[in-house]
Amino acid sequence: MGKTFSIISLGCFRNSYDSEIIILEFSKLGYRFLPSVSLFTDKKNKIKTIDLLIVNTCGFIDKAKEESIKIISEAIDLKKKNRVGKIMVMGCLVKRYQEELEKAYPLVDSWQSVVEFRQDFVKRDKSLFLSSIGFLKICEGCLNRCSFCAIPSIKGPLRSKFKSEVIKEAKDLEKKGVRELNIIGQDITSWGKDLKGKEDLASLLKGILRATKEIKWIRLIYTHPKHFNDSLINIIAKEGRICKYIDLPIQHINDRILKLMNRGIAKKEIIDLIDKIRKRIPGCVIRSSVIVGFPTESEKEFKELLDFLKYIKIDRLGAFIYSQEKGTQAYKMRPQVHHSTKKRRFKEIMEQQQEIAREGNKRFLNKELDILIEDKDSGMFVGRSQYDALDVDGMVFLRKKGLKVGNFYKAKIIDCLGYDLIGV
């Protein structure tokens, strides 16, 4: 049967994409892929030993590093119990801290850096997700140089996948049954800036739309407000297959903090952009992220952010406590905000957002939405509408028998549960 292997993919969707490439490479070497989830949950040791366990780590912020370290430790425990033969640890955490990790975890058999990004078509055979959900990484690295971000030191400068290769990959995913295509990258609005010619994300989307017919949803993930241009707004507004879901991380709203963050955009421009998006794409949902406790952030500047979020009513919001990352410009900025202050500000933002999200979801009451079914739980089917991304946003729970996971169904929304909806 050959040696077996499994992979634990941590962090973002970009890492998951890389993990699918890793599966392909090891399958070519004669290894047989086995899912890893049951390794940690199987208390009766029914799962036989896996010859090789790969941990694809994330090292972006403190929380991600802590999760990676926890999984490495658990993998070593499995090795001691003879549930795992060898352990390979790779990815962003290794890229940043390999020397320290090797000293701390001598029972790890091998260490590898990040997966090398290819600008040509990569045919992936195994998916870590439901077969109807696919991810297509169109670029790697970043040219924005935000002062808080370690991505450029981990992933390097921007490299865009060639347009013809992106379209080949989209067509291949469509043939495999993908019906929700998630376009990903560190900043997909920068796609093409490193290539010869005048192609941009909007023109790339036109190519994908022409080449595919069966993909129902095309979702854009990780866009930068600085590069969100009119052509992109127009194609999202015009094309029914592009989700009316705008992933637009603003990070802050105070002009001094935005400048220190090196975001390349000011408060007024952010407000004007959000107003323009909402006017031209009626009914769209905007998802954003903000950072609390950035170095030198005053109470007044935090209050400005809090008041702005209350006024603008971002539909989906992720808040992050600032993580002091070595090698970034912000690492040496003084004064750093005390951790207890950062935690308190995070709590204030999220408590306020919970109410905003609950009120915002009421607009879907008595509306009919297309729902992609992903799972069945406690007698109810669980899915998402185009207004929620996988793993990061709310769910729709459907009271109906006989539905099929991976299919789309129309559902009438009858109730709201904070971030989630109930439909029939």
C-alpha positions as CSV (number, residue, x, y, z in Angstrom):
1,M,0.0,0.0,0.0
2,G,3.0,2.3,0.4
3,K,3.7,4.7,3.3
4,T,1.0,6.9,4.6
5,F,1.1,10.6,5.4
6,S,-1.2,13.3,6.7
7,I,-1.1,17.1,7.0
8,I,-2.3,19.6,9.5
9,S,-2.8,23.0,7.9
10,L,-2.8,26.0,10.2
11,G,-3.6,29.7,9.6
12,C,-5.2,31.3,6.6
13,F,-6.7,30.0,3.3
14,R,-3.4,30.7,1.6
15,N,-1.7,28.1,3.8
16,S,-4.5,25.6,3.0
17,Y,-3.8,26.1,-0.7
18,D,-0.1,25.4,-0.1
19,S,-1.0,22.3,1.9
20,E,-3.0,21.0,-1.1
21,I,0.2,21.4,-3.2
22,I,2.2,19.5,-0.5
23,I,-0.3,16.7,-0.7
24,L,0.2,16.5,-4.4
25,E,4.0,16.4,-4.1
26,F,4.0,13.6,-1.5
27,S,1.5,11.6,-3.4
28,K,3.8,11.8,-6.4
29,L,6.5,10.3,-4.1
30,G,4.3,7.2,-3.5
31,Y,2.8,8.2,-0.1
32,R,-0.9,7.6,0.5
33,F,-2.8,10.5,2.0
34,L,-4.9,10.1,5.1
35,P,-7.0,12.8,6.8
36,S,-5.5,14.0,10.1
37,V,-8.5,15.1,12.1
38,S,-9.2,11.8,13.8
39,L,-5.6,11.5,15.0
40,F,-6.3,14.0,17.7
41,T,-9.9,12.9,18.5
42,D,-9.6,9.1,18.3
43,K,-9.4,8.1,22.0
44,K,-9.6,4.4,21.3
45,N,-6.5,4.3,19.1
46,K,-8.5,2.8,16.1
47,I,-6.3,4.8,13.7
48,K,-3.1,2.9,12.8
49,T,0.2,4.7,12.8
50,I,0.7,7.3,10.1
51,D,4.2,7.1,8.7
52,L,4.6,10.9,8.2
53,L,2.7,13.8,9.8
54,I,3.3,17.2,8.2
55,V,2.5,20.4,10.2
56,N,2.1,23.4,7.9
57,T,2.5,26.3,10.4
58,C,1.4,30.0,10.5
59,G,3.7,32.5,12.1
60,F,2.0,35.8,11.3
61,I,0.9,37.0,14.8
62,D,1.2,35.8,18.4
63,K,-2.0,33.9,18.4
64,A,-1.1,32.0,15.2
65,K,2.4,31.2,16.6
66,E,0.8,29.9,19.8
67,E,-1.5,27.6,17.9
68,S,1.4,26.3,15.8
69,I,3.5,25.5,18.8
70,K,0.6,23.7,20.5
71,I,0.1,21.5,17.4
72,I,3.8,20.7,17.2
73,S,3.7,19.6,20.8
74,E,0.7,17.5,20.3
75,A,2.3,15.9,17.2
76,I,5.3,15.0,19.3
77,D,3.0,13.4,21.9
78,L,1.5,11.2,19.1
79,K,5.0,10.2,18.0
80,K,5.9,9.1,21.6
81,K,2.7,7.0,21.6
82,N,3.8,5.4,18.2
83,R,0.8,6.9,16.5
84,V,3.0,8.9,14.2
85,G,6.3,7.7,12.6
86,K,8.0,10.9,11.5
87,I,7.2,14.6,11.9
88,M,7.9,17.3,9.3
89,V,7.2,20.9,10.3
90,M,7.1,23.6,7.6
91,G,5.6,27.0,6.7
92,C,5.8,30.5,8.0
93,L,6.8,29.8,11.6
94,V,9.8,27.8,10.3
95,K,10.8,30.5,7.9
96,R,11.0,33.0,10.8
97,Y,12.2,30.8,13.7
98,Q,13.8,27.6,12.4
99,E,17.0,27.8,14.6
100,E,15.0,28.3,17.8
101,L,12.5,25.6,16.9
102,E,15.1,23.0,16.1
103,K,16.6,23.5,19.6
104,A,13.2,23.4,21.3
105,Y,11.8,20.3,19.5
106,P,14.6,17.8,18.7
107,L,12.0,15.0,18.1
108,V,10.8,16.7,15.0
109,D,12.5,14.8,12.1
110,S,12.7,17.6,9.5
111,W,12.1,21.3,9.0
112,Q,11.1,23.0,5.7
113,S,10.4,26.6,4.8
114,V,7.3,27.9,2.9
115,V,6.0,26.4,-0.3
116,E,7.6,28.0,-3.3
117,F,4.9,30.0,-5.2
118,R,4.5,29.0,-8.9
119,Q,3.2,31.5,-11.4
120,D,2.0,28.6,-13.7
121,F,-1.0,26.4,-13.3
122,V,-0.8,23.9,-10.4
123,K,-3.2,20.9,-10.7
124,R,-4.2,19.9,-7.1
125,D,-5.9,16.5,-6.7
126,K,-6.8,16.5,-3.1
127,S,-8.9,19.2,-1.3
128,L,-8.9,20.1,2.4
129,F,-12.5,21.4,2.0
130,L,-15.8,20.3,0.7
131,S,-15.5,19.4,-3.0
132,S,-17.8,22.2,-4.0
133,I,-15.6,24.8,-2.4
134,G,-12.3,25.8,-4.0
135,F,-9.4,28.2,-3.5
136,L,-7.3,29.8,-6.2
137,K,-4.2,31.7,-5.1
138,I,-3.5,34.4,-7.8
139,C,-0.5,36.1,-6.2
140,E,2.0,35.7,-3.4
141,G,4.0,38.2,-1.5
142,C,3.2,41.9,-1.0
143,L,4.2,45.3,-2.2
144,N,2.3,47.4,0.4
145,R,4.9,47.3,3.3
146,C,2.5,47.9,6.1
147,S,4.6,48.8,9.2
148,F,3.0,46.1,11.4
149,C,3.2,43.2,8.9
150,A,5.9,40.5,8.7
151,I,4.5,39.0,5.4
152,P,7.1,40.6,3.1
153,S,9.9,39.1,5.1
154,I,8.2,35.7,5.0
155,K,6.7,35.6,1.5
156,G,8.9,38.2,-0.3
157,P,7.8,40.7,-3.0
158,L,4.6,40.5,-5.1
159,R,4.5,37.7,-7.7
160,S,1.4,37.4,-9.7
161,K,0.2,34.1,-11.4
162,F,0.0,34.6,-15.1
163,K,-3.5,35.3,-16.4
164,S,-3.7,32.3,-18.7
165,E,-2.5,30.0,-15.9
166,V,-5.1,31.4,-13.5
167,I,-7.8,30.7,-16.0
168,K,-6.5,27.1,-16.6
169,E,-6.7,26.5,-12.8
170,A,-10.2,28.0,-12.6
171,K,-11.4,25.7,-15.4
172,D,-9.8,22.7,-13.7
173,L,-11.5,23.5,-10.4
174,E,-14.8,23.8,-12.2
175,K,-14.3,20.4,-13.8
176,K,-13.7,19.0,-10.3
177,G,-17.1,20.2,-9.1
178,V,-16.1,23.5,-7.4
179,R,-19.1,25.9,-7.3
180,E,-17.7,28.5,-4.9
181,L,-14.4,29.8,-6.1
182,N,-12.4,31.9,-3.6
183,I,-9.8,34.1,-5.1
184,I,-7.0,34.6,-2.6
185,G,-3.6,36.2,-2.1
186,Q,-1.9,38.6,0.4
187,D,-3.5,41.5,-1.6
188,I,-5.4,40.4,-4.7
189,T,-6.1,44.0,-5.7
190,S,-2.3,44.2,-6.5
191,W,-2.5,41.3,-8.9
192,G,-0.7,42.1,-12.2
193,K,1.3,45.1,-10.9
194,D,4.5,43.0,-11.4
195,L,3.6,41.7,-14.8
196,K,4.1,43.4,-18.2
197,G,0.9,45.0,-19.6
198,K,-2.1,46.8,-18.1
199,E,-4.0,43.8,-16.7
200,D,-5.7,44.3,-13.3
201,L,-7.9,42.2,-11.0
202,A,-11.1,43.3,-12.9
203,S,-9.7,42.1,-16.2
204,L,-8.6,38.8,-14.6
205,L,-12.1,38.3,-13.3
206,K,-13.6,38.9,-16.8
207,G,-11.3,36.2,-18.1
208,I,-12.4,33.8,-15.3
209,L,-16.1,34.6,-16.0
210,R,-15.8,34.0,-19.7
211,A,-14.0,30.7,-19.2
212,T,-16.3,29.2,-16.6
213,K,-20.1,28.7,-16.5
214,E,-20.8,26.2,-13.7
215,I,-19.1,28.2,-10.9
216,K,-22.0,29.9,-9.1
217,W,-20.0,32.1,-6.6
218,I,-16.7,33.9,-7.1
219,R,-15.6,35.3,-3.8
220,L,-12.8,37.9,-3.5
221,I,-10.7,37.6,-0.3
222,Y,-8.0,40.0,1.0
223,T,-8.4,43.3,-1.0
224,H,-6.6,46.5,0.0
225,P,-8.6,49.8,0.1
226,K,-5.7,51.7,-1.5
227,H,-6.0,49.6,-4.7
228,F,-9.8,49.1,-4.8
229,N,-10.6,50.9,-8.0
230,D,-13.7,51.8,-10.0
231,S,-13.2,49.0,-12.6
232,L,-13.3,46.4,-9.7
233,I,-16.4,48.0,-8.2
234,N,-18.1,48.0,-11.6
235,I,-17.5,44.3,-12.3
236,I,-18.7,43.3,-8.9
237,A,-21.8,45.3,-9.3
238,K,-22.5,44.0,-12.8
239,E,-21.7,40.3,-12.6
240,G,-24.2,38.2,-10.7
241,R,-21.7,35.4,-10.1
242,I,-19.3,37.6,-8.2
243,C,-20.4,37.6,-4.5
244,K,-21.6,40.9,-3.2
245,Y,-19.1,40.4,-0.4
246,I,-16.4,43.0,0.0
247,D,-13.4,42.0,2.0
248,L,-11.8,45.3,2.8
249,P,-9.4,45.4,5.8
250,I,-9.0,49.1,6.9
251,Q,-6.9,48.4,10.1
252,H,-7.7,51.8,11.6
253,I,-9.4,55.1,10.8
254,N,-7.3,57.8,12.5
255,D,-5.0,59.5,10.0
256,R,-1.9,59.6,12.3
257,I,-2.2,55.9,13.0
258,L,-2.9,55.1,9.3
259,K,0.3,57.0,8.4
260,L,2.3,55.1,11.0
261,M,0.9,51.9,9.7
262,N,2.0,52.9,6.2
263,R,-1.4,52.1,4.8
264,G,-1.2,54.6,2.0
265,I,-4.7,55.8,2.5
266,A,-6.4,58.4,4.7
267,K,-9.7,58.5,6.7
268,K,-11.6,60.5,4.1
269,E,-10.6,58.2,1.3
270,I,-11.7,55.2,3.3
271,I,-15.1,56.8,4.0
272,D,-15.5,57.8,0.4
273,L,-14.7,54.3,-0.8
274,I,-17.2,52.6,1.5
275,D,-19.9,55.1,0.5
276,K,-19.1,54.5,-3.2
277,I,-19.2,50.7,-2.8
278,R,-22.5,50.8,-1.0
279,K,-24.0,53.1,-3.5
280,R,-22.9,51.2,-6.6
281,I,-23.4,47.7,-5.1
282,P,-26.7,47.9,-3.3
283,G,-27.2,45.3,-0.7
284,C,-23.6,44.3,-0.5
285,V,-22.0,43.1,2.7
286,I,-18.6,44.6,3.7
287,R,-16.2,42.7,5.9
288,S,-13.2,44.5,7.4
289,S,-10.5,44.1,10.0
290,V,-9.0,46.5,12.5
291,I,-6.0,46.5,14.8
292,V,-6.3,47.7,18.4
293,G,-3.3,48.8,20.5
294,F,-1.0,49.8,17.7
295,P,2.1,51.5,19.1
296,T,1.4,55.1,20.4
297,E,-2.4,54.7,19.9
298,S,-4.0,57.0,22.4
299,E,-7.4,56.6,24.1
300,K,-8.7,59.4,21.9
301,E,-7.6,57.7,18.7
302,F,-9.1,54.4,19.8
303,K,-12.4,56.2,20.6
304,E,-12.3,57.7,17.1
305,L,-12.0,54.2,15.7
306,L,-14.8,52.9,17.9
307,D,-17.1,55.8,17.0
308,F,-16.4,55.3,13.3
309,L,-17.3,51.7,13.4
310,K,-20.6,52.5,15.2
311,Y,-21.3,55.1,12.6
312,I,-20.3,53.2,9.4
313,K,-21.7,49.9,10.6
314,I,-19.3,47.4,9.0
315,D,-21.4,44.2,8.4
316,R,-18.6,41.7,9.3
317,L,-15.7,42.7,11.4
318,G,-12.6,41.0,12.7
319,A,-10.6,42.8,15.4
320,F,-7.0,41.9,16.2
321,I,-4.8,42.9,19.2
322,Y,-1.6,44.4,17.8
323,S,1.2,41.8,17.8
324,Q,4.8,43.2,18.1
325,E,6.6,41.4,15.3
326,K,10.4,41.4,15.0
327,G,11.7,42.7,11.7
328,T,8.7,45.1,11.1
329,Q,8.9,48.9,11.3
330,A,6.4,49.0,14.1
331,Y,8.4,46.7,16.3
332,K,10.7,49.5,17.6
333,M,8.0,52.2,17.8
334,R,7.5,53.7,21.3
335,P,5.5,53.7,23.4
336,Q,4.0,50.2,22.9
337,V,0.5,50.0,24.3
338,H,0.2,47.9,27.5
339,H,-1.3,44.5,27.0
340,S,-4.2,45.0,29.4
341,T,-5.2,48.2,27.5
342,K,-5.1,46.3,24.2
343,K,-7.3,43.6,25.6
344,R,-9.8,46.1,27.0
345,R,-10.0,47.9,23.7
346,F,-10.5,44.6,21.8
347,K,-13.3,43.7,24.1
348,E,-15.0,47.1,23.6
349,I,-14.8,46.8,19.8
350,M,-16.2,43.3,19.7
351,E,-19.0,44.0,22.2
352,Q,-20.1,46.9,20.1
353,Q,-19.8,44.9,16.8
354,Q,-22.0,42.1,18.2
355,E,-24.9,44.4,18.3
356,I,-24.1,46.0,14.9
357,A,-24.0,42.5,13.4
358,R,-27.2,41.4,15.0
359,E,-29.1,44.5,13.7
360,G,-27.5,44.2,10.3
361,N,-28.6,40.6,9.9
362,K,-32.2,41.6,10.4
363,R,-32.3,43.0,6.9
364,F,-32.3,39.3,5.7
365,L,-35.5,38.5,7.6
366,N,-38.3,37.2,5.3
367,K,-35.8,37.4,2.4
368,E,-35.0,34.4,0.1
369,L,-31.3,33.6,-0.2
370,D,-29.3,31.0,-2.1
371,I,-27.6,28.7,0.5
372,L,-24.6,26.4,-0.1
373,I,-25.1,23.4,2.2
374,E,-21.9,22.4,4.0
375,D,-22.8,20.0,6.8
376,K,-25.6,18.5,8.9
377,D,-25.6,19.1,12.7
378,S,-28.2,18.0,15.3
379,G,-30.8,17.3,12.7
380,M,-30.4,20.7,10.9
381,F,-28.5,21.4,7.7
382,V,-25.8,24.1,8.0
383,G,-24.7,26.3,5.1
384,R,-23.8,29.8,4.0
385,S,-25.1,32.6,1.8
386,Q,-23.0,34.6,-0.6
387,Y,-22.7,37.2,2.2
388,D,-20.6,34.9,4.5
389,A,-17.1,33.5,3.8
390,L,-16.0,30.0,4.9
391,D,-14.8,29.7,8.5
392,V,-14.8,33.4,9.3
393,D,-18.4,34.5,9.1
394,G,-21.8,33.4,10.2
395,M,-23.8,30.3,9.2
396,V,-27.4,29.6,8.0
397,F,-29.2,26.8,9.8
398,L,-32.0,25.1,7.7
399,R,-35.0,23.2,9.1
400,K,-35.4,20.8,6.2
401,K,-35.0,17.1,5.5
402,G,-33.4,15.5,2.5
403,L,-30.9,18.2,1.5
404,K,-27.6,17.3,-0.1
405,V,-24.3,18.6,1.2
406,G,-22.5,20.5,-1.5
407,N,-25.7,21.7,-3.3
408,F,-27.4,25.1,-3.4
409,Y,-30.9,25.6,-2.2
410,K,-33.2,28.6,-1.8
411,A,-34.2,29.4,1.7
412,K,-36.4,31.9,3.4
413,I,-34.8,33.5,6.5
414,I,-37.1,33.4,9.5
415,D,-34.9,34.3,12.4
416,C,-31.5,35.8,13.5
417,L,-29.1,34.4,16.1
418,G,-26.5,37.2,16.5
419,Y,-24.1,36.3,13.7
420,D,-26.1,33.4,12.3
421,L,-29.4,33.0,10.5
422,I,-32.3,30.4,10.6
423,G,-34.0,29.5,7.4
424,V,-36.6,27.2,5.9
